Amino acid sequence: MGAMSKGFLWLLLILNVILIGFLLSMNNMAAMWMMAIIMLLDSVGSLVAVYRK
């Protein structure tokens, strides 16, 4: 996993903070979409890191 760029990891962190904000504001539908986007980006980033070796 060390091959992922710092910028990509910062993006995931920011998206997770936004997700927590959606959860705190009880905006469940937006939180569900944000979680799906974060999971998709994480899996694509992991695949890129694995195949880059």
N, C-alpha and C positions, 0 to 999 in steps of 0.2 A: 504494500500500500504506500510505500515511500515515494512512488513515482508520481503521485497526484500533486498538482501544482498548489502552491500556497494560496493563490487567488481563488481557486476552486473550493478549497477547504474553508476559506473566509466566507465565500458565497453560501456554502451550506450552513455555516454558523449563523449568518445573518438571517437566512430563511428559517432556521430553527427558532431564533429570537422572535421573528414575526409570528411564527406558529404559536408560541407561548402567549403572545399578545392577543391573537385571535381566540385562544382558549380562555384567557382571562376576561375577555369582553363577551364571552358566551356566543361567539359567532361560529357555530359548529360546522356549518357547511363550508365556509371559507377555510376553516382549520382542516377539514377533511381533504379539500383540494390541495392545500399547501403541503399536507403530509404526503399525499400521493406524488406531488412534484418533487419533494425532497427525496423520497425513496427511489424515484426514477433516476434523478440526477446521481444519487449515490451508487446505484447499480451500474449505470453507464460509465461513471468514473472508475469504478472498480474493474469493469471489463477492459477499459482502455489501459489501466495500469497493468493488468495481467498480461494482455497481449503485447504490450510495449517491451516486455523483457526479451 
